[in-house]
Amino acid sequence: MRLLRSNRREQRSAPPAREHFDVLIVGAGLSGIGAAHHLQQRHPHKSYAIFEAREAIGGTWDLFRYPGIRSDSDMHTLGYRFRPWTNAKAIADGPSILSYVRATAREGGIEDRVRFRRRVIAAAWSSAEARYTVTVEHSDTGERSEVTCGFLFVCSGYYRYDEGFTPDFPAVERFTGKLIHPQHWPEDYDYTGKRVVVIGSGATAVTLVPAMSERAAHVTMLQRSPSYIVSVPAEDPIANRLRRHLPSRLAYAIARWKNVAIATVVFQLSRRRPGFVRSLIRKGLERELPAGYAIDTHFTPRYEPWDQRMCLVPDGDLFAAISGGGVSVCTDRIASFTETGLELESGASLEADVIVTATGLNLLAFGGLQLSVDGRVIELDEMIAYKGLMLGGVPNFAFVVGYTNASWTLKADLVSEFVNRLLTYMDAHGHRQATPASMDPALAARPLLDLASGYVQRSISQFPRQGAKAPFRLGMNYAQDLYTLRHGKLDDGTMRFTSPPRAEQDPAAETLAA
Ligand SMILES: Cc1cc2nc3c(=O)[nH]c(=O)nc-3n(C[C@H](O)[C@H](O)[C@H](O)COP(=O)(O)OP(=O)(O)OC[C@H]3O[C@@H](n4cnc5c(N)ncnc54)[C@H](O)[C@@H]3O)c2cc1C
């Protein structure tokens, strides 16, 4: 009888069994699905799962549903290195990109590893156990649970999903028409015949404006200041020709390298000869816009090319819509919202049935998860990134933040390759812990994303920073990263490999995952 009672007590006090994964990936967007593919290829025997806060695969390409949603970089570089992009359109629409990501997940059996509605809210590293205890919130029930993992790979993107950025507009509540943020586009919203004002001049605005003009009575793009906008062919004739004559993988690899080379030359030229690039862009605008158009007012930014990300428009669709009369651009500031539209600081007013606030994103580092190492909370803004993918002083942790001057996936693929090399090296040498040393705090640190864009400047201080020198410097240079991340030494004097003696295992932590 006594024995029974004590067994019952033991049963009651035993913590629930925690699942353990060799690798836990956070986020099932483009990067998380790519990370899983690389891991399965290189380490088929490692257990892993993807924890995804939403109920769908695809991240950005599932969330954003506004009219015309598309990539603004070419799919030969936004596509994965391992999966050729075979559509004719190089600047692709959102649904095609989503299908591409989902097909990758389906074909690799990756989708079965995704745990949906699981938001990772904290990860606590224990050096004694050489593992993270990860706290997960079930976004459907609010319930919390814990799992453990040996390596944490964060592919959570770089912005908040629950809300986009909207400035404090004066008297916005007076407006009686429809106010929409592109991040929360109402399903099947019909704007046929309506007068539309799109506030903004970034990638989202220049996508929305020509797309909405196909059905709206008129669309006005209202911008505080102009951005660099460049027309590119929607289809890449060289890539399409290569695909007709060469095996798909070879054609894709050549097109990818061609586009990397072009993007690198444009970026470097913009940095070294900004005047020359400015004049090239202007000549393009003169060709595409009606004669006498006020290019100085509406399309001549106050900053240099590539101080902010350049906006690309496929086949000059924005300029064609302006030339056709369905779109006008207004460069002014909002004085106040009114019942029927906007009053501007110049004294002019804009009447609108619909106002779209294409005013940007709210950045968020690492999906908002709180990191700690042996009980010490990691303050991200005090951290220096190592090779733009790990954090000084934080073991067995990597993250994907893509390039700002080239396609995100170029970097995401390289980060995954690096993580797999690191895991192979650790297995081969029996190391359980890989920790980049912290950078000397006396050395100057710079923001992780070096862009002057408003959305970056607003929140970049919450992100880790980068150092002035390798391996803490983030190069934003694919060719350089390719060498460092794919071929560079892992035991580089900064990465510390250790094997803490195995502490007695937490009886609750068991390997349950296959
Ligand atoms: C409208 C738009 C257009 C863009 N166009 C381009 C382009 O043309 N070229 C380019 O290079 N880049 C572009 N970008 C940047 C784009 O975000 C990246 O290209 C890429 O899609 C990022 O993929 P990701 O998987 O890293 O992040 P995301 O697509 O943001 O996916 C992250 C996933 O992680 C999940 N997640 C986040 N936090 C947590 C958490 N704590 N726990 C669990 N899950 C979590 C999210 O729910 C999401 O599913 C664009 C961005 C936007 C917003």
The ligand as an SDF file (V2000), in Angstrom:
LIG
                    3D

 53 58  0  0  0  0  0  0  0  0999 V2000
    6.6530   41.7030  -49.6720 C   0  0  0  0  0  0  0  0  0  0  0  0
    8.0720   41.2070  -49.6350 C   0  0  0  0  0  0  0  0  0  0  0  0
    8.7590   40.9440  -50.8010 C   0  0  0  0  0  0  0  0  0  0  0  0
   10.0670   40.4740  -50.7450 C   0  0  0  0  0  0  0  0  0  0  0  0
   10.7350   40.2550  -51.9110 N   0  0  0  0  0  0  0  0  0  0  0  0
   12.0130   39.8280  -51.8710 C   0  0  0  0  0  0  0  0  0  0  0  0
   12.7580   39.6070  -53.0680 C   0  0  0  0  0  0  0  0  0  0  0  0
   12.2650   39.7710  -54.1690 O   0  0  0  0  0  0  0  0  0  0  0  0
   14.0320   39.1930  -52.9590 N   0  0  0  0  0  0  0  0  0  0  0  0
   14.6230   38.9980  -51.7450 C   0  0  0  0  0  0  0  0  0  0  0  0
   15.7760   38.6250  -51.7080 O   0  0  0  0  0  0  0  0  0  0  0  0
   13.9490   39.1970  -50.6070 N   0  0  0  0  0  0  0  0  0  0  0  0
   12.6770   39.6090  -50.6360 C   0  0  0  0  0  0  0  0  0  0  0  0
   11.9970   39.8030  -49.4590 N   0  0  0  0  0  0  0  0  0  0  0  0
   12.6090   39.4540  -48.1890 C   0  0  0  0  0  0  0  0  0  0  0  0
   12.0020   38.0570  -47.8180 C   0  0  0  0  0  0  0  0  0  0  0  0
   11.4400   38.0990  -46.5870 O   0  0  0  0  0  0  0  0  0  0  0  0
   13.0120   36.9510  -48.0690 C   0  0  0  0  0  0  0  0  0  0  0  0
   13.3370   36.8730  -49.4100 O   0  0  0  0  0  0  0  0  0  0  0  0
   12.5580   35.5340  -47.6950 C   0  0  0  0  0  0  0  0  0  0  0  0
   11.2640   35.2340  -48.1160 O   0  0  0  0  0  0  0  0  0  0  0  0
   12.7410   35.3400  -46.2520 C   0  0  0  0  0  0  0  0  0  0  0  0
   12.5290   33.9920  -45.9920 O   0  0  0  0  0  0  0  0  0  0  0  0
   12.6770   33.4600  -44.5080 P   0  0  0  0  0  0  0  0  0  0  0  0
   12.2150   32.0630  -44.5240 O   0  0  0  0  0  0  0  0  0  0  0  0
   14.0470   33.7510  -44.0220 O   0  0  0  0  0  0  0  0  0  0  0  0
   11.6980   34.4010  -43.6620 O   0  0  0  0  0  0  0  0  0  0  0  0
   10.1380   34.5270  -43.7390 P   0  0  0  0  0  0  0  0  0  0  0  0
    9.6250   34.4000  -45.1090 O   0  0  0  0  0  0  0  0  0  0  0  0
    9.7980   35.7660  -43.0060 O   0  0  0  0  0  0  0  0  0  0  0  0
    9.6180   33.2520  -42.9230 O   0  0  0  0  0  0  0  0  0  0  0  0
    9.8630   33.1320  -41.5480 C   0  0  0  0  0  0  0  0  0  0  0  0
    8.9510   32.0830  -40.9510 C   0  0  0  0  0  0  0  0  0  0  0  0
    9.3160   31.9310  -39.5870 O   0  0  0  0  0  0  0  0  0  0  0  0
    8.1440   31.9110  -38.7940 C   0  0  0  0  0  0  0  0  0  0  0  0
    8.5040   32.4060  -37.4620 N   0  0  0  0  0  0  0  0  0  0  0  0
    8.9460   33.6280  -37.1360 C   0  0  0  0  0  0  0  0  0  0  0  0
    9.2020   33.7010  -35.8230 N   0  0  0  0  0  0  0  0  0  0  0  0
    8.9180   32.4850  -35.3140 C   0  0  0  0  0  0  0  0  0  0  0  0
    8.9880   31.9410  -33.9970 C   0  0  0  0  0  0  0  0  0  0  0  0
    9.4130   32.6500  -32.9470 N   0  0  0  0  0  0  0  0  0  0  0  0
    8.6080   30.6430  -33.8150 N   0  0  0  0  0  0  0  0  0  0  0  0
    8.1880   29.8910  -34.8720 C   0  0  0  0  0  0  0  0  0  0  0  0
    8.0980   30.3680  -36.1270 N   0  0  0  0  0  0  0  0  0  0  0  0
    8.4620   31.6470  -36.3420 C   0  0  0  0  0  0  0  0  0  0  0  0
    7.1780   32.8080  -39.5260 C   0  0  0  0  0  0  0  0  0  0  0  0
    5.8450   32.5170  -39.1620 O   0  0  0  0  0  0  0  0  0  0  0  0
    7.5000   32.4760  -40.9870 C   0  0  0  0  0  0  0  0  0  0  0  0
    6.7200   31.4180  -41.4650 O   0  0  0  0  0  0  0  0  0  0  0  0
   10.6980   40.2700  -49.4920 C   0  0  0  0  0  0  0  0  0  0  0  0
    9.9980   40.5540  -48.3230 C   0  0  0  0  0  0  0  0  0  0  0  0
    8.7020   41.0260  -48.3770 C   0  0  0  0  0  0  0  0  0  0  0  0
    7.9820   41.3290  -47.0800 C   0  0  0  0  0  0  0  0  0  0  0  0
  1  2  1  0
  2  3  1  0
  2 52  2  0
  3  4  2  0
  4  5  1  0
  4 50  1  0
  5  6  2  0
  6  7  1  0
  6 13  1  0
  7  8  2  0
  7  9  1  0
  9 10  1  0
 10 11  2  0
 10 12  1  0
 12 13  2  0
 13 14  1  0
 14 15  1  0
 14 50  1  0
 15 16  1  0
 16 17  1  0
 16 18  1  0
 18 19  1  0
 18 20  1  0
 20 21  1  0
 20 22  1  0
 22 23  1  0
 23 24  1  0
 24 25  2  0
 24 26  1  0
 24 27  1  0
 27 28  1  0
 28 29  2  0
 28 30  1  0
 28 31  1  0
 31 32  1  0
 32 33  1  0
 33 34  1  0
 33 48  1  0
 34 35  1  0
 35 36  1  0
 35 46  1  0
 36 37  1  0
 36 45  1  0
 37 38  2  0
 38 39  1  0
 39 40  1  0
 39 45  2  0
 40 41  1  0
 40 42  2  0
 42 43  1  0
 43 44  2  0
 44 45  1  0
 46 47  1  0
 46 48  1  0
 48 49  1  0
 50 51  2  0
 51 52  1  0
 52 53  1  0
M  END
$$$$
